[in-house]
Structures are given as structure tokens and as C-alpha cells.
Amino acid sequence: MKAEGRRQKDKREARAACSRWVAVVAAMAVVTLPSCGPRQGDESPVSEPSFLAQAEAVREGRSEQIRLDHTSVGDRQLDELDGLEDKLRRINLSHSDITDAGLERIAHMRKLIQLRLASDRVTDAGLACLTELKELKHLHLIDAPIGDAGLEHLEKLKDLESLYLDGTRATDAGMSRLVEGLPGVHVHFDGGHHRADPHADDHEH
């Protein structure tokens, strides 16, 4: 009972902390994808609503995304996604140690259209679950130690519009096969267009 009481108190405090951020989060809800131009320097760190607070905002219909630019997230925080399977549309986590198990939890978010995830604990095998995201349009993986075997799973994501892979272990040959396998997808590899990408001049994605 005491544990449940503390949990409810945490949720109330998180909801209060998040309320003043809802407008800001909503303003950022436009799909945030990397620019094709030079990257800008990181902004000064700012406070941001917690994962719990943002999950509560989605649960209550006040937001459709969870975005953390400065806070690290692990698999345990993903328990807060319970009940958001048909509500959450965008996940943007710039710092995480999410594993394959956590990625599988994310794959339960059936309505997800954008996933941007930085984690060095995701493996080739872990990418298989992403095929469950039938509405996914934009995928960005950062520093994931995936290789050509992982790209074979990504090749099954036929409904993607854009795919960004930064800091992976994929080879040029593997990326060429991926681009050929996803002819309708705008592909970026380590911050630039892959030479085989027929959509290199399409900057809508």
C-alpha cells in the first residue's frame, strides 16, 4: 500500500511538473529529423519533463510524443509505456542504454510513426521486432553497434519514408543492399546521403 501511495504521489508530482511543458512538447511534435545540412552545435542543457511526466501527458491525451534530449533512459523507464500502445506516436531519446528487451517493449507501440533512439546496447537480432511497427515512417538509430545482419531486418520496413543510421558497424556493401531493398526510402548513413540513394535530393524527408 505504501509503495502504491508513493507511486501515485510521484505521478501527481510528475503531472504538475509536466503541465507547463505541454505547449512546448506539442510545438516540437512536428517530426524532428536530422537536417541534410551541417549540424549545429548542441544547445545549452535545459530542464525537461521526465519520462514519467511525458508518458502521463500521452496517457491523458495532452501529447502524442515522448522526447528527452538531455536525460538518459533505460529499459526500466519503459514500464511507463503500459497503456500507450494506441496513443504514442513519436519517441525521441537522445541518450539511452536501452537493450533489445527495451526495443521490443517499444515495438508494442502500434501507432508509432517516428522512432529516434541513441543506444549502444541494441544488437542486430534486436532489430527484428521493429517489423511490428506497421505505421513507422521515420527511423533514426544512433551509435547502435549493428552490422549488415541488422540491416536485413530493416530492409523489411517497406513503409518507411526516411532512415538515418549513425555510428553503426554496417559496411558500404550492406548499406548498398539496404538502399536497393528500400527504393522508396530516403537513406542517410553517418550524416550524409548514401551514394546509392535515389532520393538524395529529396529534402522533404
N, C-alpha and C positions, 0 to 999 in steps of 0.2 A: 504494500500500500504506500509506504514511504517513497519507494522508487518511482511508482506511478505518479505520485504527487510532485516529485521533483521534475519528472518528465513534463508534466502539464505546465508547471511553472516555467520551465525552460522554453516551452513552446509559446507561452504568453509573452515572455520577455523577448523572444525572437521576433514574434509578430509585431510587437511595438517598435522594435528597432528597425524592422523592415519597412514599416508604413511610409516613412519619409523617403524611402528609396524607390518605391513602386514606380513613380513617374520616370525616374532616371532609368530604371531597368526597362520599362516599356519603350523609352526612347531608343534604347540600344537593341531593341528586339528585331530591328531590321537586320537581316542576315549579315553578320560580320565576317567577312572573308579577307584573306590577305590580299594586299594590293599587288598588282603586277609590277609596280614601280619600286624604287628604292624604299627600304624600310626606314621608318622614322625611329628616333631614339625613344626608349621607354619613358613614359611619364612618371612623375614622382609618385611614390606609393601613396595610396589613399585608402581610407577605411571603406569597407564594403560589407553589405549584409552577408551573414553567414549562409552556409549551405542549407542549414535547417530553416532559416528565415525565408530564403528564396523558395524552398520546397513548400513551405506553408502558403506562400503567396500564390504559387501554382495551384495548390490544393483548393484554395479559396476562390480561384478564378480571377485573381488580380494580376497574373502574369502567365506567360507561356514558356519562360526560359529560366535556366539556372546558369549564371555566369560568374565565375570567380577568376579575376586576373592576378590577384596577389596572394591568395590563400591556398595552401596545399590541401588536397583532398585525397583520402584513401578509401579502400573498399568499405570500411565500417560506416562512413557517412552515407553511402549509397542505400543503406537501410531506409533512409528517409524518403526514398522514391516510391515506397509502397503506396498504392492508390493513385499514382500519377500516370499510369500506363496509357490512358487515353487523353491526357491533358498536357503533358510536357512536349514541347515542340523543338526546343533548342537546348543543347548542353555545350557550354564553352568553359573548359577547365585548363587554364594555362600552366598550372603546377599540380602534379599529382603523382602518387605512387600506386595507381590503380593497376591491378593484376588482371589476368584472364578471367578470373572469377567475377571481378567487378565489371569488366566489359560485358560479360554475359548478363549481369543484372541490368546494365544499361540497355541491352538488346531487348528487354521486356517492354521498353517504352515504345509502343506500337506506332505512335503518331509522330515520332521524331523525324524532323526534316533536316536538321543540322547537328553534326557532332564534331566538335573540335577538342582534341584530347592530347595533352602532353604527358607521356609516361614512358619510362624506360623499363617497365616491367610487363609490357604486353608482348606476347610471342606470336609466331606465325600461326600456331594452332588456335590461339585465342581469337583470331580474326574471323574464324568460321561463323561465329554467332551473328556477325553483322548482317548476314543474309536474311535474318529475321526482320530487319528494319525495312519493310516494304515501301515506306514513304520517304526514305532517306534521299535527299538531293545533294547535300554538301557534306563532304567528309575531309577532315584535316587531322592527320596524325603527325605528332612531333616527337622526335627522339625515341620512337619505338624501334627496338632492335629487330625489326622484321626483315626477312630476306625475300628471295624470289618465291619461296614456297608460300609465304603470306600473301604475295601479290595474286597468286592463283585464287585465293578466296575473294579478294577484292574484285577480280575480274567478273565475278558473278553478280555484282551490283549494277545491273544493266540500266536502272532508272536514275543513276547518279547524273548530276549536271556538272559538278566540279569535284576534283580530287586533288588534295595537296598532301604531299609526303615530304617531310623534312627530317634529315638526320637518321634515315633508315640505313639498312645494310643491303638494300636491293641493288642489283647490278644494272648496268645500262641495258644489257640484253633482256633482263627481266622486265624493265620498265618499257622497253620497246614492245614486248609481247603484250603487256598490260594495255598500252595505248591502242594497239591493233585490236585487242579484245573488247575495248570500250570506245568505239569510234565516235560516239556521240558525247563523250565526256571531255571537259576542259581539264587537262592534267598539268599540275606543277610538280616539279621534282627539285628539292633543295633550293627553293626560292626562285626558280626560273622555269620557263616553258621547256618541256622535253622536246628534243629535236623532231620527234615523230608525231607531235601533237598537231592535228589538222586545225585545231581551234586556237592556235597561238595568238591570233589577232582578235579573238572574241573576248572582250573585256567586260562582258555582262556577267561573267562567272568568275 
